[in-house]
């Protein structure tokens, strides 16, 4: 994503509630812009795995970055920004999934990839990943969250446990069961 595109997305947010405190609004925008460039793709991948829709994932991620900007002053430490973003994206994705479950709506699946592949490779990969995302959508919510944190975001067991508010043992259990279920369902699909 280009610097201009990230600025456009950030400028589209609700900046009426300017942050106060030590950092000026311009400094805060610069910091959030840098965080956006650094973490957008990882957050988008997490969102797509959680909801199965690129559009819904983009909305969740953009809302999370806008919320980070609005709540910048309330962060105890700037180092907490990435954790805040992960939690915000996960929570927004959970809300989206709950809304979809009540509406019984289906959404198209799309692949989030960096643009280093040829169009032919992208089409083949999109089919493969689309199938995997579809199978992941059938997992229990907690298993899907743990697998997304562990394998999409490449978080440690401890980081995953902290982010999801569960014990490390639960992370291991949900990861094991989720992987077993994925393996079984992928074998059945073939």
Buried (B, 14 or more C-beta within 10 A) or exposed (E): BEEEEBBEBBEEBEBEEBBEEEBEEEEBBEBBBEBBBEBBBBBBBBBBBBBBBBEBBBBBBBBBBBBBBBEBEEBEEEEEBBBBBBBBBBBBBBEBBEEBEEEEEEBEBBBBBEEEEEEEEBEEEBEEBBBBBEBBBEBEEBBBBBBBBBEBBEBEBEBBBBBBEBEEEBBBBBBEBBBEBBEEBEEEEE
